[in-house]
C-alpha cells in the first residue's frame, strides 16, 4: 500500500504495536511452556484453575502434546512479532499473515479456554482483545485503500 493518509498510518502503527506486544507475549509463553514441567506449564496457561487441581503426574504423551503447544505458541509469536514491522510499513501480505496466525490462534484460545472459564482476564483475554483490535484496525485500512484505488 502506498500513499497512506495520516489516519491510515496511525491505524497501522497501532495494529503493529498490538501485534508486536501480542507476538512477544506468545513467544515468551511458548518458551515457558516448553521449558517448564507439564504441571507448571498447564498451570501457567489455565491460570484461573486452582493450581492444586493441575498438579498431576502427566503421561509422557500429554507432556509432549503440551510441549508441542508451546512450540506452536513460540513460532506463532515469532511470526506475528516479525509481521508487526511490515504491518507498520503497510504490507498487505503482513496484515494477512498476522491476522491468520495470531487471529486463528486466538480463536481457539477464546473458544476453548476463555469461554470454558479456565483463564483470567489478564493476560489471556487482554491478548485476545489486542489481536482483535489489530485485525480490525489493519483491515479497516486495507478495505479503505481498496475503495480509494483509482483505476489506471
C-alpha positions in Angstrom: 0.0 0.0 0.0 1.4 3.3 -1.0 0.4 6.9 -0.3 -1.2 6.2 3.1 -3.0 9.0 4.8 -2.2 10.2 8.3 -5.0 8.3 9.9 -4.2 5.1 7.9 -0.5 5.3 9.1 -1.7 5.8 12.7 -4.1 2.8 12.5 -1.3 0.6 11.0 1.1 1.8 13.7 -1.5 0.9 16.4 -2.1 -2.5 14.8 1.7 -3.1 14.5 2.3 -2.2 18.2 -0.5 -4.5 19.3 0.8 -7.4 17.1 4.4 -6.7 18.4 3.3 -7.0 22.0 1.0 -9.9 21.3 3.8 -11.7 19.5 6.3 -11.2 22.2 3.9 -12.4 24.9 3.1 -15.5 23.0 6.7 -16.3 22.1 7.6 -15.9 25.8 4.6 -18.1 26.7 5.8 -20.7 24.2 9.3 -20.8 25.7 7.9 -21.1 29.2 5.5 -23.9 28.2 8.3 -25.9 26.6 10.8 -25.4 29.4 8.5 -25.9 32.4 7.4 -29.3 33.6 3.9 -30.3 32.3 2.0 -29.4 35.6 3.6 -25.9 35.8 3.1 -25.3 32.1 -0.6 -26.2 32.3 -0.9 -24.0 35.5 0.6 -21.2 33.6 -1.9 -21.5 30.7 -5.1 -22.3 32.8 -4.3 -19.6 35.4 -7.9 -19.4 36.6 -7.9 -23.0 37.7 -6.8 -23.9 41.3 -3.2 -24.9 40.8 -3.5 -28.0 43.1 -6.1 -29.4 40.7 -3.5 -29.4 37.9 -0.6 -30.8 40.0 -0.7 -34.3 38.4 1.7 -36.8 37.0 1.1 -36.2 33.3 1.8 -39.2 31.0 4.8 -38.6 28.7 2.4 -38.3 25.7 0.4 -35.5 27.4 3.7 -33.7 28.3 4.7 -34.0 24.6 1.4 -32.5 23.5 1.9 -29.6 25.9 5.4 -29.1 24.6 4.0 -29.1 21.0 1.5 -26.4 22.1 4.4 -24.4 23.5 6.3 -24.8 20.2 3.2 -23.5 18.3 2.9 -20.5 20.7 6.6 -19.8 20.1 6.5 -19.8 16.3 3.2 -18.0 16.1 4.6 -15.4 18.4 7.7 -15.0 16.3 5.9 -14.8 13.0 3.5 -12.2 14.4 6.2 -10.2 16.0 8.1 -10.1 12.7 4.9 -9.3 10.8 4.3 -6.3 13.0 7.2 -4.4 11.4 5.7 -5.0 7.9 2.2 -4.1 9.1 3.6 -0.8 10.3 5.1 -0.3 6.8 1.7 -1.0 5.2 2.3 -4.5 3.8 -1.0 -6.2 2.7 0.7 -9.6 2.9 1.9 -8.9 6.5 -1.6 -7.8 7.5 -3.0 -11.1 6.3 -0.2 -13.2 7.8 -0.6 -11.6 11.2 -4.3 -11.9 11.1 -4.2 -15.6 10.1 -1.5 -16.7 12.6 -2.4 -14.5 15.6 -6.1 -14.3 14.9 -6.7 -18.0 14.3 -4.6 -18.9 17.4 -6.7 -16.6 19.5 -10.0 -18.0 18.2 -9.0 -21.4 19.6 -7.9 -19.8 22.8 -11.2 -17.9 23.2 -13.4 -20.9 22.4 -11.7 -23.5 24.5 -10.1 -21.5 27.4 -11.9 -18.2 27.7 -15.4 -19.5 27.3 -14.6 -22.5 29.4 -13.6 -20.2 32.2 -10.1 -21.6 32.6 -8.2 -18.4 32.3 -8.0 -15.0 33.9 -8.8 -11.8 32.1 -5.2 -10.7 32.3 -3.1 -11.6 30.4 -5.1 -14.0 28.2 -8.3 -12.2 27.4 -6.4 -8.9 27.0 -4.2 -10.5 24.4 -7.3 -11.7 22.5 -8.6 -8.1 22.6 -5.2 -7.0 21.3 -5.4 -9.3 18.3 -9.0 -8.5 17.5 -8.2 -4.8 17.6 -5.1 -5.2 15.4 -7.2 -7.2 12.9 -10.0 -4.6 12.8 -7.7 -1.6 12.5 -5.4 -3.1 9.8 -8.3 -4.5 7.8 -10.0 -1.1 8.0 -7.0 0.4 6.3 -6.8 -2.4 3.8 -10.5 -2.1 2.8 -10.3 1.7 2.8 -7.4 1.6 0.4 -9.2 -0.8 -1.9 -12.1 1.6 -2.1 -9.9 4.5 -2.9 -7.7 3.0 -5.5 -8.2 4.8 -8.8 -8.3 2.7 -12.0 -5.3 3.3 -14.3 
